[in-house]
Structures are given as structure tokens and as C-alpha cells.
Amino acid sequence: MLFDDFQRSNRNPPEHGEPLYPFLNSAAGAYWQSVRDILTEWLSAYPLDEQPTLISRFRRTDRRGFLGAFWELYLHELFRRLGFRIELHPEVAAATHRPDFRLQRGTAVIYVEAVTIYEPWEYSRDDPRLALVRDAVGRVSSPRFRLSVDARQIASTALPLQRLSRALESWLGTLEAESESSQMSPPDSVFKWQESGWVLIFRPIPRGATIEKPPGRRDLEADPVRTRSVDDARIIRTRLSGKSRAYGRRFDQSFLIALMSYRPSHGPEAVLRGLFGAAWTDPEMLRDRVIRRSRLKSPNGLWLTNKGVEYRDVSAVLAAFDVMPWSIARGQPWLIANPWASHPLEIELPFNRFDIDPASGAIVPVATGFEPHRLFGRQPGWPPDVK
């Protein structure tokens, strides 16, 4: 079983950094039960001998294990509902690794490798230093308020928990006195803690206040400020090229890389830059099939570089962003086909896509009308927002 069978009473939203599986396994209410039901339904269609391994990955305490397992289960269900016959981890001649799926419909075959990209540990909600912030909040007792915190800067130095907790209790005590005397909510007040490289902004939330949608909003929200620039396109290009080197050149059929990114800065634009480099906004480069260097050091892409066209073995990339088990009814993947692929896709897939015309150098978004909720047999507003 993917989820345990017991009476659930936990109606709290997940705390920031809380492992996803324990929360989803314990969360009460129709909303979260709907999520558990669909994952259980999807798992029942997954090959029986592969289910124990996938379940163990879901149950891992870190978010990355859970999300990686979810992405593979999502893809299996996605392609199953599109009418493909699916083989998991097929053998590939002269390869030491196996791709995730071999899809077949009619005579057409597509090999699929699933890829997930996360935030770096130092900026992610899995950062163990954020546990210190949660501990500080947990030590504070207030009958009228709970706290949200924006971690503007996280330091490597120790967080003085006792001193911070005492300061928070003193601040909240003042707010409680003001609230009790006026019988009103406190003014828009914040408490800023800045010491030894830590910058934390605390805000009071009245207990019993309605939690706005989407369900699952955290009381503790910690989003550390980035102190260095991040080349999103390079991250994507590096992950895709690694998968291509591992598998692509050994296929005599279409090869699709299914990319899920959980980095907030990623979107279709970052993927296009990762695939076409500077040519994604320069039709002349795309027509000439080469990245021309300039004083700005025009970046290479996966498919188009300063040496010309490369990685022809990757037929297409299917990219999705921040799709979670509770957002499958609205998550929209984007399909980007390689215009120079050695083995182009032989089957038209229904997803929104970017059409690339090598003759004109144009890259055009195309909305196909794909509706995920229909494919998965759910209503547009799924899961139901029922208490």
C-alpha cells in the first residue's frame, strides 16, 4: 500500500520543509484524500513487480525522493492514457544503464528518460539550517497568534535559539495585549531578527484565521535570498546532455527526455535557452545553425552551439514545471521537438508545444487545447476544496 490505513485527524497545513510523504499520509479532509486516492489509482496500473521500489521512493523522508517517484508515476499514467504500451526500464544494446520507459503505439516507438531538477541544497526548503528556524518558531507559545517567517538570509553560523525565542515571546506578548484591549486584530506588525548573518522577518497570524487557497499554504515560509547568480539555462543544458550521453546515441528510435523542474525560476523560456542557446531569440543564428560568439559570449544550447548542431539523438523534450500531486488537473507540459533530430517523433503528442521553423528561424508557442483534467478523468477544479 502506498498510504497507511488509519483514522486521520491532522488538519494543519504542511510546515515549511516538512517531508511530503508523512504530511500527505496523515493529512485529514476530502481535499487530501482525493490526492491519496488518485496516486493509489495510478499505482494500481503500474507494473506489479515494480510497485515496491516506487513505493519505497515515495516514502523517503526527503522531498526529492518523493518528487522523483511522483514524476515517474505521473509519466506512466500520462502515456498510458494516451494509448501507449509501456515497458519499464527496457534493455538497450551496449548500454550499462536503462531508460525509464519504452513506449509503443502501432509501429512507432519512443524511449523516454525522466529527469527532475531541484533547487540547490543551500537554497531549498530541504536545507537543514531551516530546521533551526522552525525550532525557534516551535518554542514560542502564544494563545492568539501563530507565526510566519520569511528567511531573507540564512547564515552558516549558529542561530541563538533561546535568545530569539525570548525576543519573539516578548514581541507577541505586546501584540496580544494590544489585541485584547482593542478587541481587534493587531496592526500590520513585523519583527525583524538580524544577527550574525541571519535576517529573519516574522509576522503574526491570528489563530483560527482562514487559510486562503491553495490548500497547503505553510505557516512557516522561508525563502533565502540568493547571493549569487544562477544560470538556469546552463543547469537545464547540463542535465539534458548528461542523459543524452548516457542513452541517446544507442537508440535507433525516437528518444524523448521528460523534464520536470521544481526550481521557481524555471519555465519554458529557460528550457528554450537551454536547448537553443542565444539562437532562441536570434532567428539568423537558428537559420544558419550555429551560435556566433560576440563580446557578450553568446551562450551555447544543447542542440545549437558555436560548433553547429549537436545532440541530434534527443528527438524532443517534454518540460513541466512544479507539477505536484494536487495540481495534476492543471499542470501543462510543453513539448519542444528537435528540428534536426536523427529520429524525429513519429507520433503527434497532444501537449502545448513550441514550433521551430529552421528555415525562418522562428520559434512559436502553440496552444493545442490540451486539458490535463480531461485526460486524467477529473473536474477542472480538482481536488475539491471541501473541508
Buried (B, 14 or more C-beta within 10 A) or exposed (E): EBBEEEEBEBEBBBBBBBBBBBBBBBBBBEBBBBBBEBBEEBBEEBEEEBBEEBBEBBBBEBBBBBBBBBBBBBBBBBBBBBEBEBBBEBEBEEEEEBBBBBBBBEEEBBBBBBBBBBBEEEBBBBBEBBEBBBEBBEBBEBEBBBBBBBBBEBEEEEBBBEEBBEBBEEBBEEBBEBBEEEEEBBEEEEBEBEBEEBBBBBBBEEEEEEEEEEBBEBBBBBBBEEEEEEEBBBBBBEBBBEBBEBBBBBBEBBBBBBBBBBBEEBBBEBBBBBBBBBBBBBBEBBBBBBBEEEEEEBBBBBBBBBEEBBBBBBBBBBBBBBBBBBBBBBBBBBBBBBBBBBBEBBBEBEBBBBEBEBEEBEBEEEEEEBEBBEBBEBEEEBBEEEE
